[in-house]
């Protein structure tokens, strides 16, 4: 039987289940990654399992999110991460070494391997043919302990690429076209696999940009074949021995298929405040811009920075614009320094930042009030930049460079012929001085815990009947940024659940935390695609701490639903979507006999104090039901 590439990798790692779309499967995990905003909690959870050393082929702890040290919290967390990595067999990428996805692609990714990461943009690894999936930190902790990763077998969406990108059109425009066609919900329940003759025209960094932003489609992951371009990329990294050719079998079929002719694409942008509000940049031509930010895990490779430098060479950033640059890795930083790209950027007036996520997660460089910012990032949710009134546009580096130069959104094709970029002709620094290997003698390592690291809250377990107040009712496309904001104020509290819980739903209703605690917990009601965006499990863990018992919505985003299950919050949907309109915030509600009904496979009802009885639905597997009723995955594992 001819298999597509997704099926080949899954079959080689299948632990249990049948690879039929909609069925639960479990796969073996070869590699894991964490970053510091999610990693501290993931390693506390790993510790709670009592496993002395990780059981994966490779696990890496990165520091790239919480880099602003305006207090002791972030620095303390970094020391904790460094010491716990040394003790438990985990590689540690020090602050300044780069963004996890960029560094992992360069130094650790292997075609055909599975990678589970506590960051929603882990699918970046699909750019070299890895099956790389984002998940909550607890799922990653279980994988490090040797457990499989459970997921619902997705459909495989085949995207046939033909042609080649014209000048001034970027790989970013490929994923923006996908978002334009499919929306932020179009990838839910799917793995996106790219194939066809157009693939060979794309570089590995370009492919990684596309797989990175597949997360914005809601896709489980995205991947490209491993071909000559992959071989050359790995050879450049001194890892040519890790290459193997991987592709779908001739005649392989996909559950769904679409085609994109790369030659027909134009420079595009995603308008505020959603990555799928995509139009050609000419549609917004003339829009005044006050900030341009180039970097993040989406567009921070050597080429991304070199094309910006080429556009600006010999010129100066527009006086109304602040241009910031954050290279994706120390390696890229050194490469632009050696080639002269860094000098061109500095001479043009760019503000150079460290190799970190930085402005993408609201960690510095918040735009001015009411201003417009063009960013080569992956998300432009309202307020994510750190400024609620900012208008954030997403674009490729070519469009960003044109905006920085002209002070307004401009079709870069209007600037004339594509300028020649400075080639990198030296040798990359492959010494990995900023990556620490695990300790040879774990017993000699003392794990350092600062005062901001608090014990992990444990769910008490689900009672026979759920009852409480409808604490909050929200609409469609609620993101994890809405539920649990990021940014310089909140991110340092990631290891302190009592403190961070004070910010739950801050962007929807700042009174929520106090009301939830006063009411003794209750329910949250939401619309479609609830929980899209980041993998941050704090968007489930902190609501659990506040007493949220169930979340009832029209539909869920994949990772957030899994996180709710992992922390004992029962994810339910309306059997009739119109019943959403019948639930008022502030009502008292009951889900009678929920424990017995879930175990028996009987239908559930939401009973309101208005007298309404609304049927509820779910697609939880027996394993997931057991996890929910135990009060989460850690409790469940202890029971087992």
C-alpha angles and dihedrals in degrees: 000000000000111000131198117230094260091055092047094055094042092049091052090053101035114134099170142349135045122283093238116131110259095023122112115249134178123215135192114249118221100182138016135194133191133183127212098258090059102017101075092061092041091056093046086055092047090052090052089061092061095229110149099204134017115260099208124103088246136359124183130192114205131194109208110116111055098047101134106093102198089143139011096271102085095041090050091051090051091055090049091051093047095051098041090050091053091049099047103041100264128137113236123214106202126225108280096031092099150258113324097238095047093046094044091051090051102040112019115017117114127191113248095019126116120240125190117191135181090230127079092229094061088112086081083094088068086079088080097037100271121141093232119176133184118225143158119285093252091057088051091049090053090050091051088052089057099262123134124249115245122211140153109261104254129215113253114237110201115208112196112207120202133172125017134275115267121231114290092020115112138202084250087068090059093061091040087056089051090052091047090054102037107024127217088297097047097092098047110128092010142102111213114220120187121209141149137082094300091067092074091060093061124084121228092252088051091050090048090055089055096047091043093058092043081090087070089060088058089244121157087231142318130225146183129208120264107246143144092304089054090049092052092047093052091044089054087054091052090248102104090132090068093061124106129166113252129175142138115281115260106270094020114157132222130209088234133006138197133172132223122191103210091202090065097055123107132195108285142182135203110230125218130317109008134043091232097058088098127166135154109276090242087069088067098035112147096027106142114241127202101178137031121188122188122190137041123134088297104059113010104108125121093265093049091057095037094056090051089050091048092054091048099040110130092004136088131240111259111272092239093054133082109204118198127185127194115181113218097234144007087252092058090045091054091046094054089046092053096044099048095248091115091053091050091052095048092046090053091054103260118156108229118217129188124271098275143103090266116150093015091075096034092262097141134324095070108179123248119271112286093358130136121240129190112207133180087214131114104243135046101176114160110276096004090115090060094256116087094200096049120114108220122196122192119217145146122270093263093058091042092053092049091051092049091052099042101033091232140064105284134175100246090215086072089067092072130243118004106265121237113256123222107261120225106237101166132081120275117239103254097170094104092211089163095055115084121206120224117271117271089218109040092183089067093059120092114201108229115219122188123207092260091066107092130183118276112262113237124212113238093221133262117290123225091261128026118219136164147102127311090246099183140003118200136173138240127315096020106176131211085249087064092048099041114009123216124207137106095298099050108028095071088064096061092113093046109069096178090055098041092048089073088074100051110134090356091150093050102036121351090198092063100095095050093043093048093052093044091051093048091243131297142166139323121211121204144168132234125328092013113188100020119162129034125037090230106147089197085082085070101027097054094047088049088053089052091053103259104163104182138001115216117193145147092254140343137228110240105244096042092050089053090049092052089053092047091057099041100256107134113231111213135168133210111261085213112034091210089066086075086078092055096062114087122199110249096032120129114242141185134195101200122217091352095161095051093040093052093048092048095044091240123151119269130222134201107218114200129199086241087070094252117138111200122190115233131203139199140174097212117150120228088257092052091047090053090050092050094048092047089057097254144327098296092053090045092052091050089052090051 
